[in-house]
Amino acid sequence: MQRNRPPTPPPFDPWRSAEAAAEVQAASHASAEGLAALQARRLRALLASAVRDSPLYRGWMKGRDPERLALQDFPIVRKPQLMRAFDRWVTDPALRLEEVKRFAADPRRIADPYLQRYVVWESSGSSGEPGLFVQDAAAMAVYDALEALRRPTAQPLRRLLDPWLWRERIAFVGATGGHFASTVSVERLRRLNPMLAQALRGVSFLQPVADMVAELQAFRPTIVATYPTAAVLLGEEQLAGRLRIEPAEIWTGGETLTSCMRGFVQQAFGCPVSNSYGASEFLALASECTQRRLHLNSDWAVLEPVDRLGRPVAPGERGETTLLTNLANRVQPLIRYDLGDRVTLQPGRCACGSALPVIEVEGRCDDSLRLGSGARPVHVLPLALSTVLEDEAGLYDFQLVQQGPSQLLLRTGLSGQQAEESLRRGRVALAAYLSRLGAPRVRIECHCGQPAHPGRSGKLQRVIALPA
């Protein structure tokens, strides 16, 4: 990232960080009863804080005793609703949506402190609306502790000898040019720890595959952190001999990791794959144990799987969607927030011994595209396509369906002149991007007023590949 001035240190409170690390470490060994009590105490504090300090929640809960409120007394909320009420939702009156938007629109300010005290990142528009999320040093301390102390340990001996990753070279493969949670987090770590600055690098997956491969080849990472679809693409390049790196671990997250994807990536690189689950709304929701099961960080987050009417489902049943309550962020209270992922809370205790609840997640499951009919088709990652359409065309409500080797259908559920203009921008941006990747002759058909259809999995997908 090009900068014309020295980078500004991001918000960091060493005392709160030490306290959060101690709390996370202690809770990692707590009983189920202890975890439930800890969660309940933090939940009471969050609900009281939201009603007291957020004008939005104060209006919703007017006349109610904050000390007697239960989580189920609060309404289910969604991203578009909260973003429209942003200025009344946040608890700091100095935060204003239009000003935060301008800040997040400037890629030169990635990981800069906003108002000298906040970390800001944006979410993708996978639900049809982008989001902006603001964290103070206290919330970041919690995320840092959960990432550091509960990250899956694929090779315990290696981590025991190097607990702070001093000897590792870590490459994050993702969208590196925007204020996305992972990108901001990588740049923030680089600034907070100069010793990591040269050993931690972001590699853009928006560039042609050959350029991405060359950059990874030159860096020679010992750990690659990326999305499952990107890990599969890199595995294909490794097996073909075009990529020759020797990572000790692959870290994945952000999309559904199937057992087939895990097995393929492990075979391609000859190293273990560790998975985690997080979101822009809460960076470190769950991490994998030695049994390859995801454990919810229930000491700092509440997940409620619900049916399509918002009613709770029984343990062991998959919800239609999932409600998140973030116990760490008091600046921007997220209470019963519709994540859009399908989560199952598994009954019983995991064989690994942890009392943290086990969850199964059906998250983003878009397809990678292979364009062209020659010997070397152009591989395009679904998150790269979403990033181009959202950032360059401002198109969030879309579905991209491959209809032939070089034919795509771009549709939106919106109608009218504004929808037609958004699709026009989307087609231009998409065509330019695919041309840069080496697929200049892709025909893109556009349709307005066509809501997205479920993919082959039955779950709503934004990018659907041509059936094999």
N, C-alpha and C positions, 0 to 999 in steps of 0.2 A: 504494500500500500504506500503510495507516494504521499509524503507530508512535507510541508514547507516550514514547519515549526516543531520544536521538541514536543514529544507526546506528553499530555497531561496525565498525572497519576490518577487512576480511577479510585472511587470510594473504597476504603478499606479501613476497618477498625480492628487493630490487632487484639485488643482485649476482648471484644465481642467474638472474634474469630476463635480465640482460645477457649472461651466459654462454650461456644457452640460445638467445638470439636470434643470437649469433655462430655457435653450432654449427649451427643450422637454416639460416642464410644460407650458410654454407660448404658444407653437405651439399647444398643446392639446386643447386650447380654441380659436384658430385662425379661421378666416373665410376661405372659400374655396379659395377666391382670395389671402388672405394672405399666405396660404399654398403653392399655386402655385408660388407666387413671391419668397418665401423662397427657394423652390425647384429649381427654375430657377437660383437663385443667386449661390447656392451651386453647381449646375451642371456646370455652367460656370467656376467656380473656379476649379472643378475637371478636366474638359476637358483641361483647360490651363495647369494645373499641370502635367497631364499625357503626353501631347505633349512636355512639357519642360523637364521633369525628367525621363521618361521611354524611353530607347533607342528603344524599340519595337514600341511604339506609335509615337515616333519622326520620325522613318523611314516610318511608314505608312502614316503619315500626312505631309511628307516633302513638302515644298513649299506652304503649306496652312497657312493662317493667324489664329493663335489660338483664337483670339478674335472674329472671324467670324464663327467659327465652330459650327454646330448644332449637336445634339445627333445623328440624322439620317445620318450624314456624316461619322460616325464611322462604321467599319465593325462588323458584328455579329461574336462573338468568342465562342469557346467551350473549355472545360477543357483540352482535350488531346493536342490541339494546343498550349494553353498557357503554359502547363506544359513543353512541349518540348522547349519552348522559355523562360523558367523561369528566367534565368540569365539576359536576356535583357528586360524582362517584368517588373521586380521590379525596384523601383526608388532608392534603396540603393545598391550601387555596392558591399557592404560587404556581401550581401545575395547571397549564392551560393546553387543551388539545391542539389548537392550531400551532402553538409555539413548539410543542413536542413533535408534531408532524414535520415542521421545518427542520428541526434538529435531526430527526431520523432520515430525512431525505438527503442529507449531506454525507456521502461515503467517507469524506475526510475526517469525520467526527466519530467514527466507530470506536467505541470504548471510552470516549471522552466523558468526563463527569458532567451530567446535566444539572444546572443550578449549583454546581460544585459539590453535590451530595447524592446524586442518583445515577444508577446504571439504567440505561434505556435500551430495549430491543423491541423488534417488531415480529409479529407472527406472519406466517403465510396466510393466504386467503382460502385455505382448503374448505372452510365452511361458507365461502362466498363473501367474506368480509375480512380484511386485514385487521390486526390488533396491535396496539402499542402498550407495552408493559414496563412499569417503573418500579425499581427496587432500591431500597436504601441499603446502607452497610450492614444492618442487622439481618435483613433477608439474605443478602449475598453471603454472609458468614455461614448461614445455615446451608445454603446450596453448596458452598465450598466444602464444608465438613462432610456432607453426605456424599459428594463426588469423591473426596479423598479417602474416606474411611469405609465406604460401603461399595465402592466400585468393584465389580467382579475381578477376582484374582485368578487368572488363568494358570499362572505358574507361581505358586506360593513361595518357593525357594528363591526365585529370581526377585520377587517383590520384597522378601525378607532382607536380602542383601542390599537392595536399593529402594527403600520405602518411599522416597521422595522423587523417584524417577530421574535422578541426576544424570545417569548414564544413558538414558533413552533419547532417541530422536523420534519425535511424535509428529506425524503428518495428519492433519484434519483435511479430508477431501469433501468439499461441499461448496455452497454458494458463499464466496468470500468477499463479495463487494457490497453487501448490504448489512443493515443493523439486525441481523438475525441472531437468535440466542447463542448458537454455537460459535458463530463468527465473533461476536462481541466477547464471549467468554475466552476464546483463544487469545484475542488481542489483549484483553484485560490481564490474563496470566503473564503474557510476555512483558507487560509494563510493570507488573508487581514484582516479578522475579527476573532480573536481568540475566541470571544464569540460565534461564529457560529460553531467552529471546532467540538464540541461535539454534536451539534444539526443538523448538515448537514452531511448526510452519503450517499455514493454510494453503491448500492447493485447490484451485477452482475447478469444479466439474462442468463449468460452462464452456471451457475451451475444448478444442478437438481432442479426441482420445489420444492421438499420437503425442500432442504437446503435454497432456496430463501425465502420460507414461514417462516422457523424457524428464519432466520435473521430479517425479518420484524417483526415477532412476538416479538422478544426480544427488538427491537428498539422502537416499538409502535409509528410509525410516526403519526403526526397530518396532514401532507400534503404528498401525494405521487405524484412525478413527473415522468412520464414515457411515453411510446408510447401507442397508442390505443390498439394494439394487446396484449401488456403486461398487460394493465389495464383490458381487458376482461379476460385474463387468471387468474389474481389475483382475479377478481370478481367471477369466477367459484370456486376457492379455498375457498373464503369467504362464498359463499352460501353452499358449501359442509361441512362447519364447520372445515376445516383443517387450515384455516387462520382466526384469530379473532383479527382484528384491528379496530379502530374507527377513521379513518381520518375525518377531517372536510372539506377537499377539495381534489380533484384529479385534477392534471394538466396534460394535454396531449399535444403532438405535434410530429412532425416528420413523421407522416403517416396520411392517410385520416381517419377522425373520422366520421362515419356515425351516423345518428340519432338513429338507432337500437343499435349500440355500446354504444353511450352515455346513452341511456335509461337503458340498461342492467347494466352498471357500476354504475349508480346512484342508481338503485334498490338494487344492491348487497351491496353497502357500505352505503346507506342512506345519501349521501352527494352530493353536486353539483359537476359537472365536468366542468372545464374551459379549452378551447382549444386555442392554438396559432399556428402560422406558422413561421417557420424560416428555415435557411439552414446554412451549413458550410460557405457559401459565404457571408451571412449576418444573424447574429444570431437571430435578433428580427424583422422579416419582418412585422408581423401583429399580432394583439391581438384581443380577443373577447370582445364585449360590452354586455350590459344587454339584448340586443335583440338576443344574440347568433350569431352575424354576425361579420366576421373578418374585421378589419379596417387596411388598409395598412399604415405603417409609412412613408407616402409620403414626409415628411420633410427631410428624410434621405435616401430614396430609391426610385428608379424609376422602375416600372414593365411595360413591353410592351408585352401584349399578341399578338402573331403573328400566321399566318397560316403556312403551311408547306413550303411555298416559302419565308418566312420571312417578309411578308406584314402585317401591322397592321390590327387587326380586330376591328369592331365597339363595343362600350360599350354594354354590355349585351350578346355579343357573346363569346363563349369559344375559346381560341386559341389552336392551335396544340401544341405549346410550349410557353415559356415565357422568355423574355430577362430581365436580372437584371442589373441595374447600381447602384453601391454602392457609395453613396456620402460621406461616412465616412472614407474610407480606401484610403489614398494617397500613401501608401507604395507599394501596389499591386493593381493597378487600375483595377477594374472590370467594364467594359463599354460594354453594350449590350451583356452580357454573357448569354448563353443559359442554363437556369436552368433545363429544361426538364419537369417541372410541367405544367399542364394545368390550367390556371388561367382565370377567367372571371372578368372583371372590371364592376361592377354594376352601372348603371346610377342612378342619384338622390341621395338624402340625407337620411341617416338612421334615423329612428324614435328616436334613442337614443340622437340625437342632435349634434353628432360629425360631423365635416366637413371632417374628414379623409376619404378617399375613401373606399368603401365597396368592398371586393373581395370574390369570391368563388374559392376554390382550389381543384383540383383533383391531389393529390400528390401520394406518394408511397402507393400502395394498395396490397401488398403481403399477402398471406394467412398464417395462423398458421397451422401446421401439427399435426395430431393425429396419432401416430404410434402404431401398435399392435392391436390385436383383442380381448384382454381380457377385464375384467371388469374395469381395470384402464389403459387406453391407455396413452402413453407417449406424453405429449404436448411439442411441439417445436416451439419457436417463429421465425418468418422469419428473423428478424434482427440478431438474434443469429446465424442462419445458414449462413447468408451473412458474418458476422464477422469471423466465423471459416474458410470459404472458401477463404476469402480475406487475412486474417492475417496469417493463418497457411499454406495455399497452394498457395498463390499468384495468385488465380484464380478470375478474375474480370468479364470477359465476360462469363456468365453462366446463365442457367435457370434450376431450380430444380423442377421436376414434380412428384407428388405422383401418382403411378399407381396401388397401392394396399395397404392394411393395413400395410404391411411391405416391400414394394417395391418402389424404387425411380429411376427416370431417371435423370441423371446429364448430360447436354449437353452444348456445346459451339459452337459458330459460327466460331471459329478459326479452322484451319486445319494444318496438318503437325506434325512433331515430337515434336515440342515445345508444341503444343496444347495437344497432347497425354500425354506428361509428366505432364502438368498442371492438366489434368483430373485425372491422376494416383494419384498425390499428393492430389487432392481434395477428391477423393474417400477414401484414407487412413485417411485424417484428419476428414472427415465427419463420417466415420465408428467409429473412436475412440471417437469422441464427442458423438455420439448417444449411444454408449456403456456406456459412463460415465453417461448418462442421464437415463439408464435403458432399452435401446432398442438395444441389442447386435446382433439381428438376422435380421437386415434390409438388404435386397439385393439392391445393388446400381449398376445400369447399366449405362455405359458411352458412349456417342456418340460425335464424332468430326464433324465439318462442318455442324451442324444443328443450324441455327439461332433461337433465341427465338421467340416463337409464342405468340400472345396476349392471355390473360386470359379471363375468362368468362365476365369480365367487358368491354372488348374491348381494355383496356389499357395494355401496355406491363408489364408483371409481371415477377419477378425473381423467386418467390416461388409460386407454384400452388398446392393446396390441392386436394385430391380426392373428387369429387363431393359428396355431402351428399345424 
